[in-house]
Amino acid sequence: VRGKEPSGEIQIYTWMDATLRELSDLIKEPPLTSLAVSGGVAGKPAG
């Protein structure tokens, strides 16, 4: 159910041919509070 995700959950949207390195680099980045805006992403670091 949307809005009831576990607190430690992250969601990653990526290409199917992304490497494990690219995925792990995304996970290591500081989390963003984001909003999809006309094909891009707008956000600011959380915290």
C-alpha positions as CSV (number, residue, x, y, z in Angstrom):
1,V,0.0,0.0,0.0
2,R,1.4,3.3,-1.0
3,G,2.6,5.4,1.9
4,K,3.0,2.4,4.2
5,E,6.4,1.2,3.0
6,P,8.9,0.0,5.6
7,S,11.0,2.9,7.0
8,G,14.3,1.4,5.5
9,E,12.9,0.8,2.1
10,I,14.3,2.6,-1.0
11,Q,13.0,2.6,-4.5
12,I,15.3,2.8,-7.5
13,Y,14.2,3.4,-11.0
14,T,16.9,2.5,-13.5
15,W,17.6,0.9,-16.9
16,M,17.5,-2.9,-17.2
17,D,21.1,-3.0,-18.3
18,A,22.5,-1.1,-15.3
19,T,25.5,-2.7,-13.7
20,L,25.7,-3.9,-10.1
21,R,28.3,-1.1,-9.6
22,E,25.8,1.6,-10.8
23,L,23.1,0.2,-8.5
24,S,25.3,0.1,-5.5
25,D,26.5,3.7,-6.2
26,L,22.8,4.8,-6.2
27,I,22.2,3.0,-2.9
28,K,25.2,4.7,-1.3
29,E,24.1,8.2,-2.3
30,P,22.3,10.3,0.4
31,P,18.5,9.9,0.1
32,L,16.5,12.5,-1.8
33,T,13.0,13.6,-1.1
34,S,11.9,13.8,-4.7
35,L,9.0,14.7,-6.9
36,A,8.9,13.7,-10.6
37,V,8.7,16.9,-12.7
38,S,8.2,16.6,-16.5
39,G,10.6,13.8,-17.1
40,G,13.2,14.9,-14.5
41,V,13.6,14.7,-10.8
42,A,13.5,17.6,-8.4
43,G,14.6,17.1,-4.9
44,K,16.7,18.1,-2.0
45,P,18.9,15.9,0.4
46,A,16.9,14.6,3.3
47,G,17.9,15.6,6.8
